[in-house]
Amino acid sequence: MALKKGDLVRAVREKLETSLEAKASDGRFSSYLFETQGEIVDVRGDYALVKFYVPTPNIWLRLDQLESAK
């Protein structure tokens, strides 16, 4: 099932921590990415803009680094 705008998701720790993005920047990720639900608010190509319901900015993540939170 393909993820789309409005879906509730969470990040997949194994895929995010070993990604090119993690290697190019600080590899320490906040626990809310993996433990709480976020909502996809936009999709562009292979990336989704995810809004987490914690006081942080939205974040772009690759679709393959996300899983459905349902």
HUBEL-V526563 format. One record per backbone hydrogen bond with DSSP energy under -1.0 kcal/mol. NH is the residue of the N-H (numbers start at 1). CO is the residue of the C=O. E is the energy in kcal/mol with one decimal. If there is no record, write none. Layout:
BEGIN
nh | co | e
NH | CO | E
NH | CO | E
END
This chain:
BEGIN
nh | co | e
6 | 40 | -3.2
7 | 4 | -2.1
9 | 38 | -3.1
10 | 67 | -1.9
11 | 33 | -2.7
12 | 65 | -2.8
16 | 12 | -2.3
17 | 13 | -2.8
19 | 16 | -1.2
23 | 19 | -1.7
24 | 20 | -1.6
33 | 30 | -1.4
34 | 31 | -1.3
35 | 31 | -2.0
36 | 32 | -1.7
38 | 9 | -2.9
39 | 51 | -2.7
40 | 7 | -2.4
41 | 49 | -3.1
44 | 47 | -2.6
47 | 44 | -2.0
48 | 61 | -3.1
49 | 42 | -2.8
50 | 59 | -3.0
51 | 39 | -2.8
54 | 52 | -1.2
56 | 54 | -2.8
59 | 50 | -2.2
61 | 48 | -2.5
63 | 46 | -3.0
65 | 62 | -1.9
66 | 63 | -1.5
67 | 10 | -2.2
69 | 8 | -2.7
END
